[in-house]
């Protein structure tokens, strides 16, 4: 998304609703083109968001999936339980781990519990 000026509220809302980037129009043409190419590859750009805000921005679906992960469900189980594509589950899990800044699902569950995002 292109905006005239970045505001934290806009960043949070765009991030929460699944935007891949929120960029100011004042960026150079080559910079914007580079971001567009990176977004096409699946990268997200929200470097202006504070890390502490990212954990709050787990979508309701991501919180639901994190809860199922805490119950020992595999991606395949989650796929069947929620009736969503297995690739979609993988994308959600990757997003959860990135937002919580952890490399593995077990650590994601531990962080989710520590931060009060899920209950056991």
N, C-alpha and C positions, 0 to 999 in steps of 0.2 A: 504494500500500500504506500502511496506517496502522499505526504502531507506537507503543508507549509511550515509547520513548526511542531516539534515533538513535545508532548506533555506526558508525564508519567501515567496519567489516567488513560490516555489514548493507547500508550504502549501496553498497559495491562489488559485493556479491553481487546485490543487486536490480538495479543498473545493468547488470551483465554478463548477467543473465538476461532483460533487455528490459523491466523495469518502467518505467513512465512517471514515477513519482514515489514518493518514500518520505517520508511526512509523519508528524509526531508528533500524537497524539490531543489534546494540549493546545492545538492551534491552535483558534481560534474557529470557530464554525459557518460564518460568512460567508467566512472565509479558506479553509476546506476546500471549500466550495461553489465558490468562485472557482477553486481548483486543479482541481477535478473538471471544470469547464467548459473550462478551458484544456487539460487532458489530452484531452478529447473532440475538441479541435481539432488534436491531434497534438503538442502541446508536451510536453517532458520537464522535470522539475524535480529537479535534483540539485546545487543550488547549494552544498551543504555538502561536496561532493567537491572535493578539490584538483585543479587542472588537471593537475598532474603525474601524478595517478592515472588520469585519463581516458584518456591514451594507452595505458596498460597494459590498459585495459578494452576494447580492440578484441576483438570476438568472433572465434572461429576463422574464421567465414564472412567477417567484415569483413577479416581479415588475408589470406584467400584472394583476396578481391575486390581488395584493394589490390595484391597481387602481380600479379594479372592486369592491373590498370591500368598497372603498371610495365612490362608487356610490350607496351603500346600497344593493349590490347584496348578496344573501345568498350563502352558499356553493352549494346548489342545482341549483341555477341560474347560478353560475360559471361553474358547471359541464355541464349544457346544452349549455351555450355560447361557451365554449372552447372544447366541445366534448371530455372531459376526464373523467375518472372514478371518482366517488364520493370519494373513498378512496384516490385517488391521490390528489384531491383538499384538503382534510383534511391534508394530509402529507405536502403539500405546505404551507398551512396556519400555521401549527405547526412550520414549518421551518422558516417562516417569523417572527412569534412571538418570537421564540428563538433568531434569529439573531438580532432583534431589542430590545431584552431583555424586553419584555412586556408580561403580562399575558392574555390580552384580545384583541379581534379584533379591537374594537373601539380605544384602546390605540395604536395599531399597525398602524392604519390609521393616527392618530394624529402624531405619531412619523415619519411616512412616509412623511407627509406633512412638518413637522418641518425640516426634514433632506433633503428636496428637492428630495425625491425619486419618489414622485407622485405629480400630480397637481389636483386641484379641479376646 
